[in-house]
Amino acid sequence: MNTQKRTRATVVCLEGRNILTIELQDPTTGKRMWSLPGGEIEENETPERAAVRETLEETGHLVVLHPTARMVTEYLFRWNAILYECTTHWFVATPSHHETTPVEDADYLLGSSWLPIRRIDELFAYHPHIREVTKRLIKISET
């Protein structure tokens, strides 16, 4: 199996007791899963800028990043028959307004939804690292 390194930015966007999620379908396996907005940090782009850009591209929501609720972690993620060695810059955010822009992203992005935070264990059961980092960042943002 192919292995590739990827440096990414991911957003845990909160509004009340809901979290902004995206639904993805792996192009190779067809497996559907819930995830968080995010993606690869482009050349000459800061992690913060990538986080805001990716969230807007994938969900249509412009977000404001929390000033201190952030972290960087490393983990493995299998997608489209490739095993990625991810270094991810995680950010907590809130929507800057309730209007959204149209989303025109890859075919594997099925849409976005605001789902209850209480469902995190179920939504991200397929990847314990993503689940636990999401829960930790929510706790940090509440302090």
N, C-alpha and C positions, 0 to 999 in steps of 0.2 A: 504494500500500500504506500502511496505517496505521502510524504510528510513535508509540510511547509510551515515556516515561521510567519506569524502575522501579528502586527501591533495594531490594536483596536481601541476604540472608545465606545462605551456603553452607557446608556442613561436609564436610571431608575426614576421615572417621572411620576410624581404623586399629586393627587388632587383629592383632598379629604381622605377617605379610607379606600381609595381606588388607585390602581397602578396601571400605567399605560403599557399595553402589550402589543406585540405583533404576532401574527400567525404565519408560519413558514411551512413550506413543503419541500423536503429534500429532493432535488432533481433526480438523484440516482435511485433512492429507495422508495420515494413516494410518501415517506413517513411525514405526517403533519405534527407540528409542535408549536407551543407558545414560546415566545422569546421576548427579549427587550430590544428596544431600538438601539442600533449601533452598527459599527462597521469599521473598515480599515482606515487608519489615519493616512491621509495622502501626503505626498512629498511637500515640505515647507508648510505643513499645517500643524497647529498646536492640538493636543488632545482635547482641549476645551472646545475649540472651533469645530473639530471633527464630531464631537458629541452633539453639538447644536445642529450641525448640518445633517448628520445622519438621522436624527430624530425628525427633522423637518421633511427630509426626503422620504422616509419610511412611513410617517404617520400624518403629515400635514400640519403638525403642531410646532409652533415656535416656542422654545423653552428658555427659562432662565435657570442657570446652574446655581445650586446651593454653594455658599462660599467655602464651607469646610467639610461637607459630607462627600468625601471622595477617597479613593484608594486605588492601588495598582496590584494586580494579582497575575499569576501565571497558571495555566491549565491546558489540558488537551481537549479538543473538540473535533468530532468527526462530522464532516459535511461534504456531500457530493463526491463520495469515494476518496476524500482526502482527509488525512489526520493533521489538524492544525495545532501547532505549538503556539498558543495565544499568550501574548502579554497584553492585558486589558486595563485601560484607564477607566475606572468606574466613577460616575457622577450621579448625584441626586439632583433632580430638577423639578420645577413646577411649570405649568403652561403659562405663557406670558399673557395670553388672552384666549377666548373661547372660539374664535374663528379659526378655521383651518384652510390650508391651501390644497389643491388637488394633488393626489399622490400618483406619480408615474414612475414606478420602480420595476425591478425584475419580476418575471412571471412567478417565481417561487414565493414572493411576498403576497399572501392571500388577503391581507387587510390588517387593521389595527382595532383594538378595543380597550375600553377602560374596564378592568375587572377588579373585583374586591381583593384587597390585600390578604384577607383571610384564606384565599385560595392558592397562595404562593407554593405551599408544600405540594399540592396537586399539580399545579401548572408546570413547575420546574422539577418534578420528580425524576425526569430523565437525566438530569445533570445536577448532582448534589452540590457541586462547587458554585454554580450560578445561583442555585436556591439559597445557599447559606450566605453568600456575599450580598445578595439582595436583601435578605432579612437583617443582616448586620448594618447595612447602609440605612435602612428604614429606621432602625433604632438610633443610629447616630444623628439622623436628621430630626428626630423627636426631642433631642436633648438641647 
